[in-house]
Amino acid sequence: MDLAKAVTAAPDRFGMSGGPVRVRRLGAGETYEAWHVHAGAEDVVVRIVHRPVAELPRPMAAEFDMLRLVPDGFGPRPVLLDETTDLLGRPFMVTTFVPGSIVPPDRWTPELLTTHARRLAHLHGSSRPGGTRVADHFRDSLAWWTGHHPEIVAQVTHLVPLVAAFVEPTPPAPRHTLVHGDAVVTNILVDDAGTPRYIDWEWTGFGDPAQDLALLGGPIAVAPWYVPLGPAALDHFLAAYRTVHDDETLPVRRAAWEVCDRFFTSLHYRRQPHHHDVAAQLTTAVERVVGHGHGTDS
């Protein structure tokens, strides 16, 4: 695949007008490989599927459509979706380019925590009817893992009832909002002015806003994905969010989503030999938290 040659030959197939083309590989996640393409005065990102379409966690069109709902300035805008293999040999989508860089977990300041919290509060501005419960998410996810990878679940059998007991009492979300769904450190780009923007909206949808806050970090934190946040930092982070949305049960829901996310992330990394150490760290940290009963961030 020669992306620069393809864009040069048919810029309209990438939603571009044309001009001298420069291509830079940004990286690859679980589903997509991302390329920054500059042509003339235009900058876009071409995200190319690098796994069988039948194995995608959700249809490409679902993410593309959800991007239309994201407020301006919060992330990429959808430009073009090509689900055929005619042009690059694999399906791809084109979005606008998001400037900024990843701030490592150990360099998150109180000021950045505040800005991120208020940006999320803005993203969570509009509500829909719904009563998302982390316990339902836990049961659905556990059923999937048990059905598809029982050998992985068997490695942490002792933790399943502890995690279930931790998340089960958690109240439903009082607000059902647009959530990013994967707002970990590596999906947050911060520009020179300190403004965070968000990439990789593959898991975006409508749900509990506490989930997005849990994904940044907390007591269960492993680099490079999560920021280690002690009680004082969590209080600061949640207080910044709650100046926009007064949410009484936010701390306990955030804690439950953190445990749920890290538990299933540990299962995911158990399937990857080069990440067994990460899985072990997450498992140990989850066990430490659930062994102390239900958490209250503040």
Helices and strands as residue ranges (DSSP letters): H 3-9, G 11-14, E 21-28, E 32-39, E 42-49, G 53-55, H 60-67, E 78-82, E 92-96, G 105-107, H 110-123, E 127-128, H 134-148, H 150-153, G 154-156, H 160-167, E 176-179, G 185-187, E 188-190, E 196-198, E 205-207, H 209-216, E 217-218, E 227-228, H 231-242, H 250-270, G 273-275, H 276-290
